[in-house]
Amino acid sequence: MKRIIAAVLALTVPSCSFVLTTGPGAVGNPPVAYPECTESMTWPIVDGIFAASMILSGIGILGSTRDESDTTEDGGTAGAISAVLMAGAFAAGAYVGYSRVSSCKEKREQFLTANPGGMRGGYGGGYNPQEPPVGTQGGFCTPQNQCGVGLVCAGMPDRTNRCMLAQPAAPAGPAVGTNGGPCTPQLTCNQGFVCAGMPDRTNKCMPLQPTAPAAPAVGTSGGACTAQLTCNPGLVCAGQADKTNKCMPEPTPGTHGGLCMTGNTCNQGFVCAGMPDRSNRCLPAQR
């Protein structure tokens, strides 16, 4: 019998739940701080399995020694009693562990209900009263990964999810085919714009450059003289400051540069002189 008691005591002391689980302790109702305790049922379940195994072992021992000698039967009875006592020790451990874990979960739920903004800092840390409320800027996201208005749930380098300010959407660019907008897939643009290649290797629609006015035709007013230095009727080929020859309106006869009048006469101050083109024109009189 002494051996039985010693064995039971030796197995009861290290029972998993007695050693490896902790309750919430006296934290108040509701708790004033986030309880640090065991919320996993692993060890109570392990103790329950051992308890069931010991009971089945005791039943097996009794059944195997029922028809044996008195000495064997006495030994089997002692073994069965030891198994039952060990089962009781493990069952007690399972009960204690279950009670501690259940109390831990209950107290934590009470704390979170009384403190909606109270969350554990990071993973497994203690409650931080400086922590922003859940769903607010810088605070943890809700269990559904949601945040308040204007905030988004973002992953952090420490692997937590926190609510951060939503980035303003980039302003929409010009529409396709309009000034500064992308060209169409056919590289066309709206009227008044042309598809042009950009330094960033994109194609954008840019305003058409105004067309330079066409130069006057050869022989017309303001246009170049012909190769024979002639112009259309009513015009005269005259040298310009840029050393070109252009057709200019014919001066009035008798005036400076104009044709001589009948009888090769000119207005006062001018004389009729022969020109390289075999015409006679009025030039200033030499004094």
Secondary structure by P-SEA (a helix, b strand, c coil): caaaaaaaaaaaaaccccccccccccccccccccccccccaaaaaaaaaaaaaaaaaaaaaaaaaccccaaaaaaaaaaaaaaaaaaaaaaaaaaaaaaaaaaaaaaaaaaaaaccccccccccccccccccccccccccccccccccccbbbbbccccbbbbcccccccccccccccccccccccccccccbbbbbccccbbbbbccccccccccccccccccccccccccccbbbbbccccbbbbccccccccccccccccccccccbbbbbccccbbbbccccc
